[in-house]
C-alpha cells in the first residue's frame, strides 16, 4: 500500500468532511480533487465509512486510554481534565467532526462510543457525588474543555499558559460553592410560541 497516498486521502477527506460534512462528501469528490480514480480511493479504503474510522478512531482510542489511566481514586479532576485536554489538542483537527457533524454523532459505531466515553468522563468528574448538580457541573467542565477547541476563529491553545487557563475554568465549574460576583438569578424559561398555521 502506498502510505503517502493513504495520508493524502486522509488529509483531504478530513478537510472536506469539515467543510461539507461527512454526508456531503463523496468518494467521487475526493477522487476528483486528488486527480485519481474512485478505484484508487477504494484500494486504500473499502468505503467512506472506513475512511471516517481512519480519522476518528485514533482520537477515540486515545480518549479510552486517558479514561483508563484516571480510574483510580488517587487521580484528581484537574489531572483528568489536563490529560483529556492534551489528547484533544493532539487530535485537534479531528475534534470538530465529533463536535459538530450530526452524521458522525449519529454514526452507528462512533456515536455510541462517544456517548459512552462522555458518560465515563462525567462519572469520574462527578465522583464521589452522584446528585444531579454534580453531574451538571461535570458536564459543564467537559463543555469548558471542548468549546474553545472548536471556536471560530480558532483560539491559539499552543501556549501552556492558555491551556492552564482553560483547565482552571473547567475545574472551577466542578466546585459546588463556586459563585460569580453579583450573581444574578437565572431567568425562567419562557415558552416558545410558534405562529398558527390556521387561516
Secondary structure, DSSP 8 states (H G I E B T S, - for coil): --HHHHHHHHHHHHHHHHHHTTTT--HHHHHHHHTS-HHHHHHH-SSHHHHHHHHHHHHHHHHHHHHHHT-STTS-HHHHHHHHHHHHHHTHHHHHHHHH-HHHHT-TTHHHHHHHHHHHHHHHHHTT--SHHHHHHHHHHHHHHHHHHT-SS-----SHHHHHHHHHHHHHHT-TT---TT-----------------
